[in-house]
Amino acid sequence: MTEDGTGLLTIGELARVTGLTVRTIRYWSDEGVLPPVARSTGGYRLFDAACVARLELIRTLRELGLGLADVRGVLAGERTVAQVAAAHVVALDAQIRSLRVTKAVLSTVARRGSSAEETTLMNKLARLSVAERRRIMEEFVEEMFHGLDTADPEIHERMRRTAMDLPEDPTPEQVDAWVELAELVRDPEFRARMRQAAEFNAADRGHETPAGASMWFVKRLVQLAGQAVERGLAPEAPEADEVLDELLGDADRAAVIERLEASHNVRLARYRELLATLKGTPAPAYRTEFAWVVNALRARVND
C-alpha cells in the first residue's frame, strides 16, 4: 500500500506482492494489458486489488504460451479462455509434430554421419507440410494412371491409398524412408518405368475384366513360384515348364517377361519396402518369387 493511504500499489509494490519483476510488469503495462488505475503526483503508475487479480491471470495465460494479442482479447472479453485454449491446442499439436520430425531428422543425421548437404536435403523434405508431402505422392499416382481407363481399378485405388505420409511421431528409419521415397517418386526414370507398368496393365485388360484380376495373377504367381522355390526347383529345370504352364497357359512368354520386368523390378520392390517402413509393416516385395519366374521364362525364350 502506498504511503498516502489510497490503497493503491506502485509497480515496485506490485512486484513484491506477485513475485514478478518490475521490468515484466512495466512491459505488460506498456503493452496495454495491465493499465494503471491512476498516477501518483510524481507520475508513477498506481494499481489496485483488481489489477493484482488481472496480473495473476495475465501471468497464467502467458505461462500457457498465449501471446499478448490473445491475452488482450481474453481480458477485453472478445474471446473466452476456453476458445483461446482450444486454438492453442491445435497450434501446440502442430509444434509437437514439428519437434518430433526435428528429433527424428537429427537422430538420423547423427546415426548416418550425414554431410551438410545431405542434412539440408533431409530437413527440407521432412519439413514439407502434410499437404505438400501428400501432393507429391498423389501427383505421382495420378500421372502413373492418367488416361488409362482400362487399368485395374483395384490397383489404382490401392496405389492411391498407399500414398504415404510421415507418421506423426516418425522414427529415424521412417525419416530415411520418406526422404528416399520422395526422391524416388520424383525421379523421371522411375516414373517412366511405373507408367510403363500401368500401360501394360491397361493393355492386358478390357472394360469387362473384373476389378482385382491383376491382383489375382500376382497372388497366383507368388503361390506357385514360392512352392517351386521351397521344393528347390531350379528355374531352368524341365519340371519348371509345368509351373509356367499352370501360371501362364498359352500366353506369349516374351511378352510376359517384358511386363514382369516393367512391373516387378528392383526399384519397384524398393518402393514397396519404403512404403512398408512408413506404415510400420513387413514389406511384401516377393523378389525371390518374381525372379524365379523371370529366370524360368528367360531360360526358355533364349533357348
C-alpha positions in Angstrom: 0.0 0.0 0.0 1.3 3.5 -0.8 2.2 5.8 2.0 -0.6 8.3 1.1 -3.2 5.8 2.3 -5.0 5.4 -1.1 -4.7 1.6 -1.0 -3.1 1.7 -4.5 0.2 0.0 -5.3 3.2 1.2 -7.2 4.9 -1.1 -9.7 7.6 -1.9 -7.1 5.0 -2.9 -4.6 3.0 -4.9 -7.1 6.2 -6.8 -8.0 6.7 -7.7 -4.3 3.1 -8.8 -3.9 3.1 -11.0 -7.1 6.8 -12.1 -7.3 7.1 -10.8 -10.8 9.8 -8.4 -11.8 9.3 -4.7 -12.2 10.5 -4.9 -15.7 7.9 -7.5 -16.7 5.0 -5.6 -15.1 6.1 -2.4 -16.7 6.3 -4.2 -20.1 2.8 -5.6 -19.8 1.5 -2.2 -18.7 3.2 -0.6 -21.7 1.5 -3.2 -24.0 -1.9 -2.2 -22.6 -2.8 -5.5 -20.9 -2.3 -4.0 -17.4 -3.3 -0.4 -17.5 -2.8 1.6 -14.2 -5.9 2.9 -12.4 -4.2 6.2 -11.6 -0.9 8.0 -11.4 0.8 9.5 -8.4 1.7 13.2 -8.1 5.1 12.2 -9.3 3.7 10.5 -12.4 4.2 6.9 -11.2 1.7 4.2 -12.2 -0.7 3.0 -9.5 -2.6 -0.3 -9.4 -5.5 -1.6 -7.2 -6.5 -5.0 -5.9 -8.3 -5.8 -9.2 -5.1 -5.2 -11.0 -3.4 -7.8 -8.8 -6.0 -10.4 -9.9 -5.7 -9.3 -13.5 -1.9 -9.6 -13.3 -2.3 -13.2 -12.0 -4.5 -14.1 -15.0 -2.0 -12.5 -17.4 0.8 -14.5 -15.9 -1.2 -17.7 -16.1 -2.1 -17.1 -19.8 1.5 -16.2 -20.7 2.8 -19.3 -18.9 0.4 -21.4 -21.0 2.1 -19.9 -24.1 -0.5 -17.3 -25.2 0.7 -14.3 -27.0 -0.1 -10.8 -25.8 -2.7 -10.4 -28.6 -4.6 -13.4 -27.3 -4.2 -12.2 -23.7 -5.5 -8.8 -24.7 -8.5 -10.4 -26.4 -9.4 -12.5 -23.3 -9.1 -9.6 -21.0 -11.2 -7.4 -23.2 -13.9 -10.1 -23.3 -13.5 -10.6 -27.1 -12.6 -14.3 -26.6 -13.1 -16.7 -23.8 -10.2 -18.6 -22.2 -11.7 -21.8 -23.5 -11.7 -20.5 -27.1 -8.1 -19.4 -26.9 -7.0 -22.6 -25.2 -8.6 -24.7 -28.0 -6.8 -22.7 -30.6 -3.5 -23.1 -28.8 -4.1 -26.9 -28.5 -4.1 -27.0 -32.3 -1.0 -24.9 -32.6 0.8 -26.9 -29.9 -0.1 -30.2 -31.7 1.5 -28.8 -34.9 4.5 -27.6 -32.9 4.9 -31.0 -31.3 4.7 -32.8 -34.7 7.4 -30.4 -36.0 9.6 -31.1 -33.0 9.2 -34.9 -33.4 10.2 -34.6 -37.1 13.2 -32.5 -36.0 14.2 -35.1 -33.4 13.9 -37.9 -36.0 16.0 -35.9 -38.6 18.7 -35.1 -36.0 18.8 -38.8 -34.9 19.2 -39.9 -38.5 21.9 -37.3 -39.1 23.8 -38.5 -36.0 23.4 -42.1 -36.9 24.4 -41.8 -40.5 27.1 -39.2 -40.1 25.4 -37.2 -42.8 27.1 -34.4 -44.7 25.9 -30.8 -44.5 24.3 -31.1 -48.0 22.5 -34.3 -47.1 21.3 -32.9 -43.8 19.9 -29.9 -45.5 18.0 -32.1 -48.1 16.7 -34.4 -45.4 15.4 -31.5 -43.3 13.9 -29.8 -46.3 12.0 -32.9 -47.4 11.0 -34.0 -43.9 9.7 -30.5 -43.1 7.3 -30.2 -46.1 3.8 -29.6 -44.9 1.5 -32.6 -44.7 -0.4 -31.2 -47.7 2.8 -30.8 -49.7 4.0 -34.3 -48.9 0.7 -35.8 -49.8 0.6 -33.8 -53.0 3.9 -35.3 -54.1 2.6 -38.8 -53.7 -0.8 -38.2 -55.2 0.6 -36.5 -58.3 2.9 -39.5 -58.8 0.0 -41.9 -58.7 -2.3 -39.8 -60.9 0.5 -39.4 -63.5 1.0 -43.2 -63.4 -2.7 -43.9 -64.3 -3.7 -40.8 -66.3 -5.8 -41.6 -69.3 -5.6 -45.4 -68.7 -9.3 -46.2 -68.5 -8.8 -50.0 -68.6 -6.1 -50.2 -65.9 -7.2 -52.3 -63.0 -9.2 -50.0 -60.7 -8.2 -52.0 -57.6 -4.5 -51.5 -58.3 -5.2 -47.7 -58.9 -7.1 -47.5 -55.7 -4.5 -49.4 -53.7 -1.8 -47.1 -55.0 -3.8 -44.1 -54.0 -4.4 -45.5 -50.5 -0.7 -46.2 -50.0 0.3 -42.6 -50.9 2.0 -42.5 -47.6 3.0 -39.5 -45.4 5.3 -39.3 -42.5 3.8 -40.7 -39.2 3.1 -38.1 -36.5 6.0 -39.4 -34.4 8.4 -40.8 -37.0 11.4 -42.9 -36.2 14.8 -42.1 -37.8 14.2 -45.1 -40.1 10.9 -43.6 -41.3 12.5 -40.2 -41.9 15.1 -42.1 -44.0 12.4 -43.9 -45.8 10.3 -40.8 -46.5 13.4 -38.9 -47.9 14.3 -41.8 -50.1 10.7 -42.3 -51.2 10.2 -38.6 -52.1 13.4 -38.6 -54.2 12.4 -41.9 -55.9 8.9 -40.8 -57.0 10.3 -37.6 -58.4 12.9 -39.5 -60.5 11.9 -39.2 -64.1 13.3 -42.7 -64.9 11.4 -44.3 -62.1 8.2 -42.5 -63.1 8.6 -43.7 -66.6 9.0 -47.3 -65.5 5.9 -47.1 -63.3 3.9 -45.5 -66.1 5.0 -48.3 -68.5 3.8 -50.9 -65.9 0.4 -49.2 -65.7 0.2 -49.1 -69.6 0.9 -52.8 -69.8 -1.7 -53.5 -67.2 -4.3 -51.4 -69.1 -3.4 -53.1 -72.4 -3.9 -56.6 -71.0 -7.4 -55.8 -69.7 -10.7 -54.9 -71.2 -13.6 -52.9 -69.7 -15.3 -56.1 -68.9 -12.4 -57.5 -66.9 -13.3 -57.8 -63.3 -11.5 -55.4 -60.9 -8.7 -57.1 -59.0 -7.9 -59.7 -61.7 -4.4 -58.4 -61.9 -4.0 -58.9 -58.1 -5.2 -62.4 -58.5 -2.4 -63.1 -61.0 0.2 -61.7 -58.6 -1.1 -63.9 -55.8 -1.1 -66.9 -58.0 2.4 -66.2 -59.2 3.7 -65.8 -55.6 2.0 -69.0 -54.6 3.2 -71.2 -57.5 6.8 -69.8 -57.6 7.0 -69.9 -53.9 6.2 -73.6 -53.9 8.8 -74.2 -56.6 11.5 -72.3 -54.6 10.6 -74.3 -51.4 11.0 -77.5 -53.4 14.4 -76.4 -54.6 13.2 -76.5 -58.2 15.7 -74.6 -60.5 14.2 -72.1 -62.9 15.9 -73.8 -65.9 14.9 -77.3 -64.9 12.4 -79.1 -67.2 9.9 -79.5 -64.4 9.6 -75.7 -64.3 7.6 -75.9 -67.5 4.6 -77.3 -65.5 4.7 -74.3 -63.2 4.8 -71.8 -66.1 2.0 -73.6 -67.9 -0.2 -73.5 -64.8 0.5 -69.9 -64.3 0.5 -68.5 -67.9 -1.3 -71.0 -70.0 -0.5 -70.3 -73.7 0.4 -66.6 -73.2 3.4 -65.2 -75.2 6.4 -65.9 -72.9 8.4 -63.0 -74.3 5.6 -60.5 -73.7 5.2 -61.8 -70.2 8.9 -61.2 -69.4 8.6 -57.7 -70.7 5.6 -57.0 -68.5 7.1 -58.6 -65.4 10.3 -56.7 -65.7 8.4 -53.5 -66.1 6.1 -54.0 -63.1 8.3 -56.1 -60.7 11.8 -54.7 -60.9 14.3 -53.9 -58.2 13.3 -50.3 -57.9 9.6 -51.1 -57.6 10.4 -53.6 -54.9 12.3 -50.8 -53.1 9.3 -48.6 -53.4 7.2 -51.2 -51.7 9.8 -51.6 -49.0 9.8 -47.9 -48.3 6.0 -47.7 -48.0 6.1 -50.6 -45.6 8.7 -48.9 -43.5 6.5 -45.8 -43.3 3.5 -48.0 -42.3 5.5 -50.0 -39.8 4.6 -53.3 -41.5 6.7 -56.0 -43.2 7.5 -55.4 -46.9 5.9 -58.0 -49.2 8.3 -57.4 -52.1 8.3 -61.1 -53.3 11.6 -60.5 -55.1 12.5 -64.2 -54.9 9.3 -65.4 -56.5 9.2 -62.9 -59.4 13.0 -63.5 -60.0 12.3 -67.3 -60.3 9.5 -66.8 -62.9 11.6 -64.3 -64.9 14.6 -66.6 -64.9 12.5 -69.6 -65.9 11.0 -67.6 -68.8 14.4 -66.3 -69.9 15.8 -69.8 -69.9 13.0 -70.9 -72.4 12.8 -67.8 -74.5 16.5 -67.7 -75.0 16.8 -71.3 -76.0 
